[in-house]
């Protein structure tokens, strides 16, 4: 079983491995991964807790059927954002969360990165 600290480290490293991705802390203690100026992954939680917030245009219905997933607050769920939360002792599906981070990156990068000109 993956510990919360190990899961946090793996998920953060995975998010930041995407082209143009960078880490930010827009609010004290809230770690995010951005591409351009837009957030594509909220990488929260500390101590025994882990949370990952992502935008899921393709997997949204499946994600919402999972017991560990809730709608993102502040009305952000209307844009397809969800948050997966885990506590100490929970089985953290790191592979699934990595794929959701990938999907979120693709969705956000499509509008956050400068368009390339065709030659």
C-alpha positions as CSV (number, residue, x, y, z in Angstrom):
1,X,0.0,0.0,0.0
2,X,1.3,3.4,-0.9
3,X,1.7,5.8,2.0
4,X,0.2,9.3,1.7
5,X,3.6,11.0,1.7
6,X,4.9,8.7,-1.0
7,X,1.7,9.2,-3.1
8,X,2.0,13.0,-2.7
9,X,5.6,12.8,-3.9
10,X,4.8,10.6,-6.9
11,X,1.8,12.6,-8.0
12,X,3.6,15.9,-7.7
13,X,6.6,14.6,-9.7
14,X,4.2,13.2,-12.3
15,X,2.3,16.4,-12.7
16,X,5.5,18.4,-13.0
17,X,6.9,16.1,-15.7
18,X,4.5,17.4,-18.3
19,X,5.8,19.9,-20.9
20,X,5.6,23.5,-19.6
21,X,4.4,22.4,-16.1
22,X,5.6,24.3,-13.1
23,X,4.8,24.3,-9.3
24,X,3.1,27.1,-7.6
25,X,1.6,27.8,-4.1
26,X,-1.1,30.5,-4.9
27,X,-2.4,30.2,-1.3
28,X,-0.4,29.3,1.8
29,X,-0.1,25.5,2.0
30,X,-2.0,24.9,-1.3
31,X,0.3,23.3,-3.9
32,X,-0.7,23.3,-7.5
33,X,0.7,22.3,-10.9
34,X,0.2,24.9,-13.7
35,X,0.8,25.0,-17.4
36,X,1.0,28.5,-18.7
37,X,-0.9,30.6,-16.1
38,X,-3.6,27.9,-15.5
39,X,-3.9,25.3,-12.8
40,X,-4.3,21.7,-14.0
41,X,-3.8,19.9,-10.7
42,X,-4.5,20.8,-7.2
43,X,-2.1,18.8,-5.1
44,X,-3.3,19.2,-1.6
45,X,-3.3,17.5,1.7
46,X,-0.6,17.2,4.3
47,X,0.3,14.8,7.1
48,X,-1.9,11.7,6.8
49,X,-4.2,13.2,4.1
50,X,-3.9,13.4,0.3
51,X,-6.1,15.2,-2.1
52,X,-5.9,15.7,-5.9
53,X,-8.1,18.1,-7.8
54,X,-8.4,17.8,-11.6
55,X,-10.4,18.7,-14.6
56,X,-11.9,15.6,-16.3
57,X,-13.7,16.2,-19.6
58,X,-13.7,12.5,-20.6
59,X,-13.7,10.6,-17.2
60,X,-16.0,12.9,-15.2
61,X,-19.0,10.5,-14.9
62,X,-16.7,7.6,-13.9
63,X,-14.8,9.8,-11.4
64,X,-18.0,11.0,-9.8
65,X,-19.1,7.4,-9.2
66,X,-16.0,6.8,-7.0
67,X,-16.6,7.0,-3.3
68,X,-13.4,9.0,-2.8
69,X,-14.4,11.7,-5.3
70,X,-16.4,14.9,-4.6
71,X,-17.3,17.9,-6.6
72,X,-14.7,20.8,-6.4
73,X,-16.0,23.7,-4.3
74,X,-16.5,27.3,-5.2
75,X,-18.6,26.4,-8.2
76,X,-15.6,24.9,-10.0
77,X,-17.5,21.6,-10.5
78,X,-19.4,23.2,-13.3
79,X,-16.2,23.2,-15.3
80,X,-15.7,19.4,-14.7
81,X,-13.4,19.8,-11.7
82,X,-13.4,17.1,-9.0
83,X,-11.3,16.3,-6.0
84,X,-10.2,12.9,-4.8
85,X,-9.5,12.7,-1.1
86,X,-7.7,10.0,0.9
87,X,-6.8,9.6,4.6
88,X,-4.2,7.4,6.3
89,X,-5.0,3.8,5.7
90,X,-6.9,4.3,2.5
91,X,-5.8,2.5,-0.6
92,X,-4.6,5.3,-2.9
93,X,-5.0,4.4,-6.6
94,X,-1.8,6.2,-7.7
95,X,-2.1,4.9,-11.3
96,X,-5.6,6.1,-11.7
97,X,-4.8,9.5,-10.3
98,X,-1.8,9.8,-12.6
99,X,-4.1,9.2,-15.6
100,X,-6.5,11.8,-14.3
101,X,-3.6,14.3,-14.0
102,X,-2.7,13.5,-17.6
103,X,-6.3,14.1,-18.7
104,X,-6.5,17.4,-16.8
105,X,-3.2,18.6,-18.2
106,X,-4.4,17.8,-21.8
107,X,-7.6,19.7,-21.2
108,X,-5.9,22.8,-19.7
109,X,-2.8,22.9,-21.9
110,X,-5.0,23.0,-25.0
111,X,-6.0,26.6,-24.0
112,X,-3.1,27.6,-21.8
113,X,-0.2,27.1,-24.2
114,X,0.5,29.4,-27.1
115,X,-0.8,28.0,-30.4
116,X,1.9,26.8,-32.9
117,X,1.8,28.2,-36.4
118,X,1.4,25.7,-39.2
119,X,4.3,25.8,-41.7
